[in-house]
Amino acid sequence: MGLLDRHAGLVSLYSEVRATGADPFQIRMERVLSPTEAIINGKKTLLVGTNNYFGLTFDPSCMEAAIEAIRAEGTGTTGSRIANGSYSEHVALEEEIAAFYGKKHCMVFTTGYQANLGIISNLVGAEDFLLIDADSHASIYDACKQTQAEVVRFKHNDPASLEARLRRLGDKPGNRLVVLEGIYSMLGDSAPLKEFVAVCKKYKAYVLIDEAHSLGALGDNGLGLCEKEGVLDDCHFIVGTFSKTLGAIGGYCVSNDPDFDVLRVTTRSYMFTASLPPSIVASVRQALKVVKAHPELRTHLWDNVATLYEGLKAKGFTLGPEHGPVVGVHLPDKMLAIGFWRAMLDAGVYVNVAIPPATPNGVSLLRCSVSAAHTKQQLDLMVEVMTGIGRQMGVIPAGPEQRAAGGTR
Amino acid sequence: MLREATNLIVENDDMPETFATVGAITRAEVMGEICHHLAPFQIGEKPITGATVITKDLAIDSLAVMDMVMEIEDRFDVSIPMNVVAEIYTVDELADTVLKLRARR
């Protein structure tokens, strides 16, 4: 038996996907032109699936900061944060993120994945309880495998389901940590955070929220769902990433816990990997300044979300439950989703395709992500392309606008 | 479908403790509920029994197993930790786990 035979199930699923003549998991960006355009298969393609919510990957001030940092400090740190990899700039970045949230402490990680993996698995241990939303990101699930705590899943975005599980724990000793996400990455829906926080308070559970997709997008200052819902003080740990709105890579966790810094010497995903290179630290620090100085980027983003969401909805597509920087378009099955995705690419529009087992409830999705950098024309084009293919493939009825016009008022 | 699934178990399960009452619920009740939730994943005519290996004998992926477990948890008001779910292979083992957790409440 070969070492990789254990993956036979996934291999057969993957070859089924590849049999369509397209491999969505090996797309090559031949040349990225801007936050919204790239050359793919030799052709200029509109990007509507890159998590680049503010379009800051090509922000001139961020790019200049990165270039300057390389000239000043080199291309990499070649070491961990607990050895030779903590530069003044890493520490400054941590202070700036902590100040952004009004929290006392911040730890910066090399990726967002490592932030969740390390923080969650180190906050709870044997005799403790970790309660996670069923639709949690892979990094949260992987953290569950690295802790001795008992892990219990509750139904997605369902505070009553969480409450039932906290209640069942009764008076068992041990800490309770509840893990939530500001905006969920597949359908773009956000957590009913106030209700969740109320349940957590009632059962004396700690709250960790991952604002990966909501940083910049939600709240008056862009702190995320915790700010929008006015529960910043009740979120004991806030995790986020630099790889979406801030246009680079890396992760962080902020907290007011007085002993927070002990995590720097217990968290293996922080200790046993090289720290972020100077260029990334510099561009992220600048991107954070841009986010603070330009709240209109948030307005642009939500205007664009409305254009795409309402545009697709009016044509009869089934979408995620609410407006969000991620717009998930439901398709009836996996093969159709792949075919649809391929047709979109051939028509010059790139989106993500998401199929089971990577999706909740076995749904197949075209996952679109909106950027403040998109123009209205680009998004109108996207709706037009998608509508044409949707009608051709029988996903949406032909001419639904006419029917809507004839409906009751 | 529930009724069918329950009958299926009664016919195929020869364990004498099937009807033993634990904390006001019977093993048959638990088996019936599990089979009800697993019925959509049945392969062909092969009946679901206590010996059915959930991820092997049924067309169900690990995520759907965890979702099914949440339904069972709420029906019987118990929580089955994820690491415990990972060690459950058969329908019988799942039923036993539910009954054991019920008894401990």
Interface residues (C-beta under 8 A of the other chain):
Chain A: A134 C144 E150 V151 V152 R153 F154 K155 S161 A164 R165 R168 L169 P356 P357 P360 N361 G362
Chain B: D61 S62 L63 A64 M66 D67 M70 E73 D74 D77 V78 S79 I80 P81 M82 N83
